[in-house]
Amino acid sequence: MTTLHRFTLFVAASTLLLITAGGLVTSTDSGLAVPDWPNTYGYFMFSFPMSKMVGGILYEHGHRLIASTVGMLMIGLAFWISRLDDRRWVKRLAWGAVAAVVLQGTLGGITVLYFLPAPISIAHAGLAQIVFCLTVSLALFTSPGWRDETAEPVADTILARLTIATAMLVYAQILIGATMRHTGAGLAIPDFPLAFGHVIPPEWSWPIAIHFGHRVGAVVVTLAVVATASHLLTHHRHQPQLRRLAWLLIGFVASQFTLGALTVLSERQAGINTAHVATGAALLATSVLLALRVHRHRFSDAPSRARIDVLATVPTTPSLGGVR
């Protein structure tokens, strides 16, 4: 494992910590505990007295400190990749991640200055997930296993489609969840697994529709994960890298579903609510990693043997003269 890869893993872990801290800010309603930006009560961010970091200020200012640190780490990572990596598309991806982090910080500032407008807050949450997936992807692309010439290519059209669909569904579910959180609909339906004692809510409003949509989305995502993992474990269980990701998907989706239920039953207890956000990010990143692994042969730096093997297994339509 190279030093660059280790550092990329550290940046990815720091980004997940940032998402967790942001989830804690929302779970504790601390988004306006610090009313100014980019300063903190008039102080330069890194000079704010530790003695004043109490209550909601601790969560909100701590979130800002972690965000600034992640931004600096991302810039350092982009420079490091630009210097050592010979793949142009990886360099561009690294600088794209830097741009996303800058935009993310700007959205966070706008969220505070304009008193938590829901559309900006939702965009802030959605972009955070993209930043995390970018850092996780960079960690994969800089890993020794990515360039393993002996790795067996995956020639499975069904699995290829399932992995992309699963990643898209997970991200859509996260956006619905962010909408629910930032519009105050987290307890619009106060019971679980029923909705006001019924399978379908007997009454409707915007918050109830968002909340119920999130519940339906949870079922859809769970089914997609089960279908993807089952297909993989049935047809590709001999590939350990894919097998591990499949089991991770199953573990994360089970944990996420449980945490979602506990969030409602505990009336949005901050710790459970925050764990729900962090686990959702881990589920999304795992689905993205699996999709990238399955589509390895499509990348320009794929081993030539992988491309040849995959192309050789793609069925072609026979000519009329060849039909027997």
C-alpha positions, -999 to 999 in steps of 0.1 A, spaced: 0 0 0 15 33 -11 18 64 10 -5 83 -14 -31 56 -11 -29 57 27 -33 95 27 -63 92 3 -80 68 27 -74 93 55 -90 120 35 -120 98 28 -124 89 65 -121 127 73 -149 134 49 -171 108 65 -164 124 99 -174 158 83 -207 143 72 -213 128 107 -206 162 123 -230 179 98 -256 154 107 -251 161 144 -256 198 137 -289 192 121 -300 165 147 -293 189 175 -309 220 157 -276 238 161 -274 252 125 -278 288 137 -258 284 170 -231 305 153 -250 333 134 -221 348 114 -199 333 87 -170 328 78 -161 342 113 -174 328 146 -189 355 167 -164 379 152 -134 356 158 -113 342 130 -124 306 128 -92 290 142 -88 316 169 -122 311 186 -117 303 223 -121 267 232 -138 278 265 -167 292 245 -173 260 225 -204 248 245 -238 235 236 -248 242 200 -217 263 194 -196 232 199 -214 213 172 -216 241 147 -181 255 152 -167 220 154 -184 213 121 -167 243 105 -133 234 118 -136 199 104 -148 213 71 -119 236 68 -95 208 76 -110 185 50 -107 213 25 -70 217 32 -65 180 30 -83 178 -3 -60 206 -18 -30 187 -5 -42 155 -20 -49 171 -54 -14 185 -55 1 151 -45 -19 132 -72 -10 158 -98 27 153 -90 28 115 -88 -1 101 -108 4 97 -146 -33 94 -153 -49 127 -165 -84 117 -156 -74 109 -120 -58 143 -117 -89 160 -130 -111 140 -106 -89 152 -77 -92 188 -86 -129 183 -93 -132 171 -57 -114 203 -45 -139 224 -65 -168 204 -49 -154 210 -14 -151 247 -21 -187 248 -33 -198 228 -3 -183 253 21 -199 281 2 -233 265 5 -227 260 42 -220 297 46 -251 307 26 -272 283 47 -262 302 79 -264 337 64 -299 331 50 -312 313 81 -313 277 69 -333 279 37 -344 244 29 -333 242 -8 -298 254 1 -296 230 31 -307 201 10 -282 209 -17 -255 212 10 -264 177 23 -265 162 -12 -232 177 -23 -216 164 9 -224 129 -2 -209 135 -37 -177 148 -21 -175 117 0 -180 94 -30 -153 114 -49 -127 108 -21 -137 72 -18 -133 68 -55 -99 84 -54 -89 60 -27 -99 31 -50 -81 45 -80 -49 50 -61 -50 15 -45 -26 -13 -57 -56 -35 -64 -70 -11 -90 -41 -18 -113 -39 -55 -105 -31 -72 -138 -43 -106 -125 -77 -93 -115 -105 -112 -132 -128 -89 -153 -166 -90 -147 -185 -98 -178 -220 -96 -165 -245 -72 -180 -272 -78 -154 -248 -71 -125 -234 -40 -143 -269 -26 -146 -279 -36 -110 -249 -19 -95 -255 14 -113 -293 13 -105 -285 6 -68 -261 35 -64 -286 58 -81 -315 46 -59 -294 50 -27 -284 86 -36 -321 95 -45 -331 81 -11 -305 102 6 -318 133 -11 -354 124 0 -341 119 35 -323 153 34 -355 169 23 -373 153 51 -347 165 77 -345 200 65 -382 206 61 -390 193 96 -408 162 84 -388 137 104 -418 130 127 -446 138 104 -456 101 108 -450 94 145 -454 56 145 -436 27 129 -439 4 110 -475 16 104 -485 52 95 -511 65 119 -521 29 125 -525 22 88 -504 8 60 -511 39 39 -515 72 57 -552 81 61 -544 118 57 -519 137 36 -498 168 37 -465 178 22 -445 166 53 -464 134 55 -458 128 17 -421 134 21 -418 112 52 -439 83 36 -419 86 4 -387 81 24 -402 50 39 -411 36 5 -377 45 -7 -361 25 21 -380 -6 9 -370 0 -27 -333 5 -18 -334 -26 4 -348 -47 -24 -322 -33 -49 -294 -41 -25 -307 -76 -19 -310 -82 -57 -275 -69 -64 -258 -88 -36 -277 -120 -43 -268 -119 -80 -232 -112 -71 -229 -139 -44 -246 -164 -67 -226 -158 -99 -193 -142 -87 -187 -155 -52 -152 -167 -62 -141 -130 -65 -132 -119 -29 -132 -82 -36 -167 -82 -50 -179 -106 -24 -167 -84 5 -185 -54 -10 -217 -74 -14 -217 -84 23 -209 -48 33 -239 -36 12 -262 -61 31 -248 -51 65 -251 -13 58 -286 -15 44 -298 -36 74 -282 -12 98 -297 18 79 -332 4 79 -330 -3 116 -316 31 124 -344 47 104 -370 29 125 -353 38 157 -351 74 147 -389 76 146 -395 54 176 -369 75 197 -385 107 185 -354 117 166 -328 111 193 -297 130 182 -272 101 184 -295 77 165 -304 103 139 -268 112 133 -258 75 130 -286 71 104 -270 99 83 -235 85 86 -246 49 77 -264 62 47 -232 78 34 -213 45 40 -240 26 21 -238 50 -8 -200 49 -9 -201 11 -9 -226 9 -38 -204 33 -58 -173 12 -51 -190 -19 -62 -202 -2 -94 -167 10 -101 -153 -25 -96 -178 -41 -118 -172 -16 -146 -134 -17 -142 -129 -28 -178 -144 5 -191 -116 27 -177 -86 38 -198 -61 23 -174 -78 -12 -173 -55 -41 -180 -56 -50 -217 -65 -86 -208 -96 -74 -189 -109 -56 -219 -102 -85 -243 -118 -110 -219 -150 -88 -214 -154 -81 -251 -150 -118 -259 -179 -127 -236 -203 -100 -249 -229 -118 -271 -233 -106 -306 -263 -110 -329 -256 -137 -355 -262 -130 -392 -291 -147 -409 -267 -170 -427 -254 -182 -394 -287 -192 -379 -292 -229 -377 
